[in-house]
Amino acid sequence: MRRVDTPLALRLTASVADARRRVLRHRRPLAALAAAVAMAAGVVAVRPPAPPSTAVWVAARDLPAGTLLADGDLTRRRVPLAAAPRVVVDDPAGARLASGLVAGEPLTPARLVGPGPALPVGTVATPVRLPDAALVALLRPGDRIDLLAGDPRTGEPRVLSAGATVVAVPGGPGAPAGGAGDAGGVVVLALPQVNAVVAATAGLREVLGFVWSPLPGEH
């Protein structure tokens, strides 16, 4: 019995033949694509998992010593667990910096004012650089000092602020003093607003010192 090719059958045969020719014509690019997909899948399969990480508070911008931390001062950032600080701060809201932070630097408890006196009413935390790091290392939070300034030409002293409370010593109690030519040390003082700017800038043109009233039993 003879097969009769109908127009529909002829068209189907032609379509199949055309598709076969196209596949054969593109077999090399298709093979290369399949190999690339297989290679990519293999790379993903052998890629080691991401190292464990944790979220820490970091400075959103440069923050000076004495800053009372508020919204926008810090931001949360994930860092590898191996690079995270050993001790982190969970809730820094309302805490005060004992020493400055640069943008992106993690916040640790050592950077915060520890247990000590609250700021007296009407005062602001003011970082002051004193020229003698060895004397600064003697101070503790809660000490009271009379902050003095002396004219470098005459040596005549004047009182910048009497009875200023030491809020923080960024170097920490017993911090090692610098050697010859060191830049002194920073102490954070609770000063009246009217004295704060003068005290913070006096060291640029005068020699600073202090008369010290340590807390009983602390030294």
C-alpha positions, 0 to 999 in steps of 0.5 A, a space after each residue: 500500500 503506497 503512502 500518500 504524503 499530504 501537504 500537512 505531512 510534507 510541512 511537518 517533515 520539512 519543519 523537523 528537518 529544518 529544526 534538525 539542521 538548526 540544532 546541528 548548525 549551533 551544536 558547538 555553541 550549545 555544547 559550550 554553553 552547557 559546559 559553562 553552566 556545568 562549570 558554574 554549577 561546580 564552582 558554586 557547589 565547591 565554594 566555601 560558605 560565608 564565614 559567620 558574622 555578627 552585627 556591631 555598632 560602628 561610628 556613622 561619622 567621626 565622633 569626638 570625646 565627650 559625645 553623648 550618643 544619639 540617633 544618627 551617631 552610630 549605625 549597625 554593620 555586620 562584620 566577620 566574627 573573627 574580626 568583631 570586638 571581643 566585647 560589644 555594646 548592646 544598647 549605646 543610646 544615651 552613653 557618652 564617649 570617653 574617647 573619640 571614634 573615627 567613622 566606621 570604627 566599632 564601639 566597645 565598652 572601653 570607649 564609653 564613660 564607665 561608672 562614675 559621676 553624672 554631669 552636674 546640671 549646667 555643665 557639658 563634657 569637654 575634652 581638654 589636652 594637658 601637656 603632661 601625660 604622666 599627670 593625666 594618668 593619675 586622674 580618675 573619673 570623679 576627681 575634682 580639679 582646678 584647671 589652670 593656664 599659664 602664660 608661656 612668656 610670663 608664667 603667670 597662672 590663671 584659673 580657667 575653671 574651678 572644681 571641674 569634675 573629671 568625667 573620663 580619662 580616655 587612656 584609662 587609669 594607669 595608662 602609660 605616659 609618653 616619652 619626650 616630645 609626646 603630645 600629653 594626654 586628654 581628660 574629659 571634664 564637666 565644665 560650665 558652658 561659658 568655660 568649655 570653649 575657652 578651656 578646650 582651646 586654651 592649650 593652643 596658646 597657653 600651658 595648662 595644668 591643674 590642682 587636684 582633689 582626688 576622690 577619697 580612697 581612689 589613689 
